[in-house]
Amino acid sequence: LEPWLPTAEGDPQTALDAEGFRQMLNTFLRAQSPEARRFFLRRYWYGETVREIAQACGVKEEKVKTSLFRTRERLRKELEREELKL
């Protein structure tokens, strides 16, 4: 499973947009707690289920769900602030 990221496809403007998005996403993830970042990456980069993440990290599924919800909300707000609406 490959994660979704914008690609350039030969268009210079798209390449700039994709690079800007990658930089913004990396900065955003670095600002998250290690646990929130771990849950987010396992779910949206590696495609693990909430159950798999909870078992691997030794936490309850509800904690993973809550963390993912809050992280997505923070990301949404950051995207709006950066005017990068997806």
C-alpha positions in Angstrom: 0.0 0.0 0.0 1.5 3.3 -1.1 0.5 6.5 0.8 -1.2 9.2 -1.1 0.9 12.3 -1.8 0.5 14.7 -4.6 2.8 14.1 -7.6 4.3 16.4 -10.1 3.4 14.5 -13.3 5.6 16.8 -15.3 3.8 20.0 -14.3 6.1 22.6 -12.6 3.3 24.2 -10.6 2.1 20.8 -9.4 5.6 19.9 -8.4 5.8 23.1 -6.4 2.4 22.4 -4.8 3.4 18.8 -4.0 6.7 19.9 -2.4 5.0 22.6 -0.4 2.4 20.0 0.8 5.2 17.5 1.8 7.1 20.2 3.7 3.9 21.4 5.5 2.9 17.8 6.4 6.4 17.0 7.7 6.4 20.1 9.8 3.0 19.3 11.1 3.9 15.8 12.1 7.1 16.9 13.8 5.0 19.2 16.0 2.7 16.3 17.2 3.4 14.2 20.2 5.4 11.0 19.5 2.3 8.9 20.3 0.0 10.9 18.0 2.6 10.9 15.2 3.1 7.1 15.6 -0.7 6.4 15.4 -1.1 8.8 12.5 1.7 7.3 10.5 0.8 3.7 11.2 -2.8 4.4 10.1 -2.3 6.7 7.1 1.2 5.8 5.9 1.3 2.0 6.6 -2.5 1.4 6.4 -2.8 -0.4 9.6 -6.2 -0.8 11.2 -7.1 0.8 14.5 -7.1 -2.6 16.1 -3.6 -3.4 14.8 -2.3 -0.1 16.0 -3.8 -0.5 19.5 -2.4 -4.1 19.8 1.0 -3.1 18.6 1.2 -0.1 20.9 -0.4 -1.7 24.0 -3.3 0.8 24.2 -7.1 0.6 23.9 -8.7 1.1 20.4 -10.6 4.1 21.7 -7.4 5.9 22.5 -6.2 5.3 19.0 -9.5 6.5 17.5 -9.5 9.6 19.7 -5.9 10.5 18.9 -6.5 10.0 15.1 -9.6 12.2 15.2 -7.9 15.0 17.1 -4.8 14.8 14.8 -7.0 15.0 11.7 -8.7 18.0 13.1 -5.4 19.7 13.8 -4.2 18.9 10.3 -7.5 20.2 8.8 -7.0 23.5 10.7 -3.4 23.7 9.6 -4.3 23.1 5.9 -6.9 25.8 6.2 -4.4 28.1 7.7 -2.0 27.4 5.0 -4.8 27.6 2.4 -4.2 24.0 1.2 -7.7 22.6 1.2 -7.8 19.0 -0.1 
